[in-house]
């Protein structure tokens, strides 16, 4: 079987991110194998399995966050995986991660580890989110954490 190239990986991941920015659940799911594993680290649901469970995640996500763009900052490649560090930009019309968004603008980093299927689709999406940045931007950061971020000791 022919190995997937970086360009093929990039096309699929960029397509996935474009659908996320457009809040297009069907589009996002079209980039994944039917038995996809979707794992947002720290999510109370744990890893999700299959497109139906991933659909539930994306329906909730797109109600809480309205993406405008995802910009890839760095990518690292292996024979069947890609690690992508990205910057997400948009607004929070809902209650992302249990925090009232009130339509505020957000910008935060994401780290994705994509395991790619030989078909070129995403087999596993592992997502690490900069939740501290989201909390700070939405005004939910405890005072001690905000002080520590400024370089001072509590």
Buried (B, 14 or more C-beta within 10 A) or exposed (E): EEEBEEEEBBEBBBBBBBBBBBBBBEBBBEBBBEEBBBBBEEBEEEBBBBBEBBBBBBEBBBEBBBBEBBEBEEBEBEEBBBBBBBBBBBBBBBBBBEBEBEEEEBBBEBBBBBBBBEEBBBBBBBBBBBBBBBBBBBEBBEEEBBEBEEEEEE
